[in-house]
Amino acid sequence: MTIELEYSSSMNGASYLLFELKQVVKLKQEGFSTQEIRRKVVDENLFQFENRGRIKRTLPSVLKRAYVIDSNLASLMTNGSIEISKVINLYAIMKTDLLFFEFMDEVISEKLHNDDYLIEKKDINLFFEAKLEQSEKISSWSDINIEKLKRAFMQVLFESGFLKSRQSKELGHIIIDEQIKEYLNRIGDARYVRAMGE
C-alpha cells in the first residue's frame, strides 16, 4: 500500500515506538479494525504510558506504520528476533515519514556507502538547511520544532542500532536479515533497503 507522503514533523511526538507498533501489528493480525484497535489501545492502555495524553499523540503514527506493514512483514515482526523487528520498524518509519526517509537516504546511506562512520551535528544541520530552502512547509516550522526533530532522528538512529550509544557520533551498519532484504526488493521497496545502508 502506497501513501502519498508530505513532509511532516509528527516524529516529534512519535519517534521509535517499536513496542507500541508490535502491539498494534498483533491486533491487526488478529483481525481487529482500526477503530477497534484505537479503542483497545486507549481503554486497556496497551502502550503502558503513564500519561494518557501521550497515547493520543502517538497512536496516529503507530497506526500509519502498522498500515504499511503487510501480512508477511507482520508475521516476521511478531515471530522473528528483536533485530528483525527493529529493521521492519525502521522500514515502516521511513515508509510513512518522507523527511526521515530522505535523511536516511541522503545522509546515513551515503555515509555508510562511502565508509564514513561519523555522523556529526553539521551533517544534520546541513540536511535541514537544504530542506528549509527546498520546502515552504519545512521553512514554516519553528526553530524549536526543527531542533526537536533533529533529536528525534538521532533517537531513531540510536534505537535502530546505527549509533553505538545515545551520545555517540560513531555510525555502524545494522544487520538486515536476508529474507527481509529479498522480500523488500521483491515488492519494489529496494530504495528502503539502500537507505538502511545496504
C-alpha positions as CSV (number, residue, x, y, z in Angstrom):
1,M,0.0,0.0,0.0
2,T,1.4,3.3,-1.0
3,I,0.7,6.5,0.9
4,E,1.3,9.9,-0.8
5,L,3.6,11.5,1.6
6,E,4.1,15.1,2.5
7,Y,6.7,16.5,4.9
8,S,5.6,16.1,8.5
9,S,7.0,16.8,11.9
10,S,5.0,14.1,13.6
11,M,8.1,12.2,14.6
12,N,8.5,14.8,17.4
13,G,5.7,13.1,19.3
14,A,6.3,9.6,18.0
15,S,9.9,8.6,17.3
16,Y,10.8,4.9,17.6
17,L,7.8,3.2,19.3
18,L,8.8,-0.4,18.5
19,F,6.9,-2.0,21.4
20,E,3.8,0.0,20.6
21,L,4.0,-0.9,16.9
22,K,4.3,-4.6,17.8
23,Q,1.1,-4.3,19.9
24,V,-0.9,-2.8,17.0
25,V,0.5,-5.2,14.4
26,K,-0.6,-8.1,16.6
27,L,-4.1,-6.7,16.9
28,K,-4.2,-6.1,13.1
29,Q,-3.1,-9.8,12.6
30,E,-6.0,-10.9,14.9
31,G,-8.4,-9.1,12.6
32,F,-9.3,-6.1,14.7
33,S,-10.4,-3.0,12.7
34,T,-8.6,0.3,13.0
35,Q,-11.5,1.6,15.2
36,E,-11.3,-1.4,17.5
37,I,-7.5,-1.1,17.7
38,R,-7.8,2.5,18.6
39,R,-10.4,1.7,21.3
40,K,-8.4,-1.2,22.7
41,V,-5.1,0.7,22.9
42,V,-6.8,3.6,24.8
43,D,-9.1,1.6,27.1
44,E,-6.6,-1.1,28.0
45,N,-3.5,1.3,27.9
46,L,-1.7,-1.3,25.7
47,F,1.2,1.1,25.2
48,Q,1.7,1.2,29.0
49,F,2.1,5.0,29.1
50,E,1.6,6.8,32.4
51,N,0.4,9.9,30.5
52,R,-2.8,9.0,28.7
53,G,-2.5,12.1,26.5
54,R,0.7,10.6,25.0
55,I,-1.4,7.7,23.7
56,K,-3.5,10.1,21.6
57,R,-0.3,11.8,20.3
58,T,1.5,8.6,19.3
59,L,-1.4,6.4,18.1
60,P,-1.9,8.0,14.7
61,S,1.8,7.5,13.8
62,V,1.8,3.9,15.1
63,L,-1.4,3.1,13.1
64,K,0.1,4.6,10.0
65,R,3.2,2.5,10.3
66,A,1.2,-0.7,11.0
67,Y,-0.8,0.1,7.8
68,V,2.3,-0.2,5.6
69,I,3.4,-3.5,7.2
70,D,1.9,-6.3,5.1
71,S,1.0,-9.7,6.4
72,N,4.4,-11.2,5.6
73,L,6.3,-8.5,7.4
74,A,3.8,-8.6,10.2
75,S,4.4,-12.2,10.7
76,L,8.2,-11.7,10.7
77,M,7.8,-8.9,13.2
78,T,5.7,-10.8,15.7
79,N,7.6,-14.1,15.4
80,G,11.1,-13.0,14.5
81,S,14.0,-11.8,16.5
82,I,14.3,-8.3,18.0
83,E,16.8,-7.4,15.2
84,I,14.2,-8.4,12.6
85,S,11.5,-6.3,14.4
86,K,13.9,-3.3,14.5
87,V,14.5,-3.4,10.8
88,I,10.8,-3.7,10.0
89,N,10.1,-0.8,12.4
90,L,12.7,1.3,10.7
91,Y,11.3,0.4,7.3
92,A,7.8,1.5,8.5
93,I,9.1,4.8,9.9
94,M,10.8,5.6,6.5
95,K,7.8,4.5,4.5
96,T,5.5,6.8,6.5
97,D,7.8,9.8,7.1
98,L,9.2,11.4,4.0
99,L,11.7,13.7,5.7
100,F,13.2,10.9,7.8
101,F,13.4,8.7,4.7
102,E,15.3,11.4,2.8
103,F,17.6,11.9,5.8
104,M,18.4,8.1,5.8
105,D,18.8,8.1,2.0
106,E,20.8,11.3,1.6
107,V,22.8,11.3,4.8
108,I,23.1,8.0,6.5
109,S,23.1,5.7,3.5
110,E,25.6,7.9,1.7
111,K,28.0,7.9,4.7
112,L,27.8,4.1,5.0
113,H,28.3,3.5,1.3
114,N,31.4,5.8,1.5
115,D,32.8,4.1,4.6
116,D,32.3,7.4,6.5
117,Y,31.3,6.2,10.0
118,L,30.9,9.6,11.7
119,I,27.6,11.5,12.0
120,E,28.2,15.0,13.2
121,K,25.9,17.9,14.1
122,K,26.9,19.7,10.9
123,D,25.7,16.7,8.8
124,I,22.2,17.0,10.3
125,N,22.3,20.8,10.2
126,L,23.3,20.8,6.5
127,F,20.5,18.4,5.7
128,F,17.9,20.5,7.4
129,E,19.2,23.7,5.9
130,A,18.9,22.2,2.4
131,K,15.3,21.1,3.2
132,L,14.4,24.5,4.6
133,E,15.4,26.0,1.2
134,Q,13.6,23.3,-0.8
135,S,10.3,23.2,1.1
136,E,7.9,26.0,2.0
137,K,6.3,23.7,4.5
138,I,9.5,22.9,6.4
139,S,10.6,26.6,6.3
140,S,7.3,27.4,8.1
141,W,8.2,25.2,11.1
142,S,9.6,26.8,14.2
143,D,13.2,26.5,15.2
144,I,12.2,24.6,18.3
145,N,10.2,22.1,16.2
146,I,13.2,21.6,14.0
147,E,15.6,21.1,16.9
148,K,13.2,18.5,18.4
149,L,13.1,16.7,15.0
150,K,16.9,16.6,14.9
151,R,16.9,14.9,18.3
152,A,14.1,12.5,17.3
153,F,16.1,11.5,14.2
154,M,19.1,10.8,16.3
155,Q,17.0,8.8,18.7
156,V,15.7,6.6,15.9
157,L,19.3,6.1,14.7
158,F,20.3,5.0,18.2
159,E,17.4,2.7,18.8
160,S,17.7,1.1,15.4
161,G,21.3,0.2,16.1
162,F,23.1,2.7,13.8
163,L,24.7,4.6,16.7
164,K,27.0,2.9,19.2
165,S,25.5,4.9,22.1
166,R,23.0,7.7,22.6
167,Q,25.8,10.3,22.7
168,S,27.9,8.6,20.1
169,K,28.7,10.1,16.7
170,E,30.0,6.8,15.5
171,L,27.8,5.1,12.9
172,G,27.7,1.4,12.1
173,H,25.8,-0.9,9.8
174,I,22.8,-2.7,11.1
175,I,22.2,-6.4,10.3
176,I,19.4,-6.8,7.9
177,D,18.1,-10.4,7.7
178,E,18.4,-11.8,4.1
179,Q,14.7,-12.8,3.9
180,I,13.7,-9.2,4.7
181,K,16.1,-7.8,2.2
182,E,14.9,-10.2,-0.5
183,Y,11.3,-9.6,0.3
184,L,11.6,-5.7,0.2
185,N,13.4,-5.9,-3.0
186,R,10.8,-8.3,-4.4
187,I,7.9,-5.9,-3.5
188,G,9.6,-2.9,-5.1
189,D,10.9,-1.3,-1.9
190,A,14.6,-1.7,-2.7
191,R,15.2,2.0,-2.0
192,Y,14.4,1.5,1.7
193,V,17.0,-1.3,1.8
194,R,19.5,1.0,0.2
195,A,18.6,3.8,2.7
196,M,19.4,1.4,5.5
197,G,23.0,1.3,4.2
198,E,22.8,-1.9,2.1
